[in-house]
Amino acid sequence: MHVEPEYRALFAVDIERSAGRGDSAFLEIRHALLSALRESFGRSGIDWDACLCTDLGDGIQVTAPAGLWKTKLIHPLIHELDARLHAHNRLAGPLTRIRVRIALHAGDVHLHPDGQVVGRPLEVLARLLNAAPTRVALNRAPDAVTALIVSQHFHEETVCHGYPGIEPAAFHGVTVTEKEYAASAWLHVPGQRTGAPAPEGAARPPATADTAEGPGTGAPVRPETGPGPGPGPGPGKMRNKAKGNGSVYAVQNGTQNVRVTDRRT
């Protein structure tokens, strides 16, 4: 049976390190997460009962209602969920504390009458949810309870516009490589100060040479190769302009020589 695709926003959440806690603790954290999600979606103006949900065992996949303004899945939803999980953890024991990874994407999916949702966008969502940069971000932020990753497509349609409640500078570009999927994405850890060191996997600008305008403001450094003793390429050389009367010459695996010309005479 052919089912026409529909464009939908997609949300997925996964509990960090849920295995090995025992059935009682696992059932408790599942219940706590589901309650927090219901409340957070409601506070964000998203009808939870109108969403199509798929149980992931230690998480849940949500297909949002048609026509939903996607920004709601970031603000206020992520803030609401983050606050509720922090409140839960303050009273929870070691086995029932919850930290989660969250992924957001959107695209054309096929919705079957039985409630099943299929399509390539869901595969992308799964790869984002399991992405290494998100796991690393949580490991490096022990006080955080949520780490959000959004696809490039979702970022372009929501984050980069600076809508109220969404700070583009709080998202860091990362590269996701999971199985057959490789793409750029954007990572956000609520509570992490803007300008904090980007997590492993984050996109970084190329190194630049220092100029008279200040460090890191020149063009990308491209070493010049020259002949050296013996076969093969010789040591690389780099020349940078220096402020004042002179030049700086740096030779790879060697010394740096500064030649200054005094023109006062």
N, C-alpha and C positions, 0 to 999 in steps of 0.2 A: 504494500500500500504506500503510495507516494504522499509524503507530508511536506507541505510548503515550509521552508525555513522562516524563522522569525528572529529578528535582532533582539537580543536580550543581554542585560548585564549579569555577570556571573561572579559569585562570591564563594570562597572555600576557606575553611579553617581547620587546623590540625593541632592537636594537643602535643606539646613537646614531651618526649620521653615518657609516654604513657604506659609502655610495657613494663612488666615486672613489679607492678604495684599491688597485685592481687585483685580478685574480682570485686570485693567490697569497695575498695578505694576507687577502682576503675569506674564502677557504676555511679559512685558519688560524684566524681569529677565530670562524667558525662552529663549527669543531671544538672550539675551546677552550670556547666557551659551552655546547655540548651536553655536554661532559665535566663541566663545573662543575654543570650542571643535574642530571645523573644522580647525581653524588656528593651534591649538596645535598638532593635528594629522598630519597635513601637514608638520609642522616643524620637526616632529619626523620621517618623511619618511613613514608614514602609509596612504595609499589611503583611504580617508574617504568614497568615493563613492563605494569602494569595500567592505566596512563593512556592516553588516546587523544590522540595528538599530530598537529597539523597544521602543516606547514612554511609559514612566512610569508616565506621568502626570507632576510631579515635578522633573523629572530626565529622564535618558535615559539608555538603556541597549545596549551594543555594542558587536557583535560577530566579532572578527577580521578576516581578510583574512587568508586563509590556508597558512601554512608555515611561518607565521610571527615570527621573533625572539622576544620572549616574553619580553626581557629586554627593548625593545622600549616603552612598555606600562608604564615603570617606568621612564627610562631616555632615551630621554629628556622630555617625555610627561608630567609627573607630574610637573616638573619644569616649562615647558612652560605654562601649564594651571594655575598653581599657580601665575605666573607673570601676566598673563592676567586678572585674577580675582582681583588681588591687584590693577591693573591699573583701572579696571572698578569701584571698590569701592571708589577709591580716588575722583571720580567725581559724585558718586551716592548719592542719598538721603537715609534716613533711611529705606524707604520701598523698595528700589531697590538694596540694597547691597546683595551680594551673598557670602555664605559660603557653602561648599559642603563636603559630605562624598563620598569617592571613594572606590570601592571594585574590586579586581582582583582575578581571578581563571582561571582554564583551565581544559579541559576534553573532553570526547567524547559526542558530541551532534548530534541530528538528524536535518538535514536541508531539509525542504520540498520545492518543486518547487515554492510554493507561497511565499517563503521567510520566513516562520515561522520556528523558531528554538526552539526545545524542548529537554529536557533531565535533568537528575539529577544534572549535574553541574550548571545549571541555578538556581535550587532551592538553592544550596549551595551559589551561588553568591548573591541571594536575602537575605539569612540569614546573610551573612557577611555585606551587605550594611546596614542592620537594626541593627547591633550589638551594644550593649550598650557601650562597650569600646570606640568605635569610637565617639559616641555622647558625652561621658564624656570627651574625649580628646579635642573636639572642645570647650566644655564649659569651660575647664580649660586653654584654650589658646585663649583669646579674640582677639589677633592680628592675629591669623592664619585664612586662608580662605579655606584651604583644610586639610583633614585628610584621610590618605590612610590605608586600611587594605587589606592584602593579605593572601590567604589561605596557610596552611602549604605546600601543594604541589607546589604552585606557588613560595613560598619562597625558597624551596629546589632547584628549577630549575633555579632561577634567582638571588635572593638577596644574598644568603650565599656564592656565588662564588666571590663576590667582583669585578664584572665587572666594567669597567670605568664608572664613573658617579653614581654608586650605592654604598653607604656606609652601610655595614651590621650593624655596631654599631648604626646606626640611627633608627633601627627597634627594637621594644620591643615586646616580646612574651606576648600574651594575651589569655584568654580563652573565647570562644564564646558559649553562650547557648541561642539559639533562637528556640522556639517551639520544634520540634523533633530533632533539630540539636545541637550537642555539639562537639566541636573540638578546637584544638589549631590554632592560627592565629598570624599574625605579624602586628604591627601597626607603622605607621610613620606619623609624623606631620612636614611638611616642615618648616624650620626655627627654629624648636625647637632644642636647643643645645644638642649635644651628652652628655649623662650622666645626663640629667635632670631627676627628679623623674618620675618613670613610672606611667601611669595613672591607675585609678581604674580598676581592672580586669587583670592587668599585672601579668605575672608569676614572682614569687619571689623565690630565693633560700632559703632553710631551714636555721633557725637560727643556729649559731655555737657558741661553747664555746671559750672563750679567752684562749690562751696558751702563752707560753714563746716566740712563734714566732710572736705574735702580735694579736690584736683583730680580731675575726672572722675567724681565720685560723685553728681552731680545728675541731673535728668531730661534727656532729649535736648533740645538747644537748638532752639527754634522762634521765629524772629524775628517780631516784630509789625510789620505794615506800616501806615503812616500816610500821610495826605495829604501831598503835596509840591508844590513849585511846578511849574506847567505841567501838561500832560495826562499821564495815566498814573499808576501808583503812585509814591508818594514813597519816600524812603530808609527802609530797615528799621530798627527800633529793638529793642534787647534790654535787658532789665533783669535783673540778677543780684543776689541777696542777698549782702551782704558781712558778714563777721564784725565785730561792733562796732556803734557807733551811726552808721548811715548807709546809703546806697545807692549803687550804681554804675550809671551810665547810659552805654550805648555807642550811638553813632549811626553807621550804615553810611556809609562814605566820608567820615567826619568825625572828630570828636574824641571823647574819652572824658572825661566830667565826673564827679568824685567829690564828693559832698555829704556832709559830716560834721557832725553835730549834737552839740555839746558839752553834755552834761547834768549836768556836775559842779556847775553853779551853781544 
